[in-house]
């Protein structure tokens, strides 16, 4: 009787995934509407080399709208264009991204990232000024200016900058 070598694999796959976002304290806002702003979502992921990895975008109802599979490799970085498996842009709403793998020994790994908020609605920011003139001269009655924003500030605007520019294009004041 010949002894048979047995390999025991108790080490599960491991990996990580992240999405670069300028909104550090809130959800990732993704807007695949073709306007050139947040139309693509970069997925940065890595992991051990396995027989297969699966990455899936999942809607609020738990339905996989788009999935990717990679064989005999680590999960690569990629860019999602916001389209489902049929090539249609997904509906507005909240999504998660799940990265998972099961190795040949049956060990599993899974991690979920989200929420990813898809919002394709074009936005219009309305700005109202308390007066139409401003002076940078000390003591001028026009030295202050009140700026009022529409409610878009509370609906997903991540950053803004106001520049006061003179006729020569020089910046005299900045607000953020």
Secondary structure as UniProt FT lines:
FT   STRAND          15..18
FT   TURN            24..25
FT   STRAND          28..30
FT   STRAND          41..47
FT   STRAND          50..59
FT   TURN            60..61
FT   STRAND          64..73
FT   STRAND          78..80
FT   TURN            85..86
FT   STRAND          93..102
FT   TURN            104..105
FT   STRAND          108..118
FT   STRAND          127..129
FT   TURN            138..139
FT   TURN            141..142
FT   STRAND          147..149
FT   HELIX           151..154
FT   TURN            155..156
FT   STRAND          162..165
FT   TURN            167..168
FT   STRAND          171..175
//
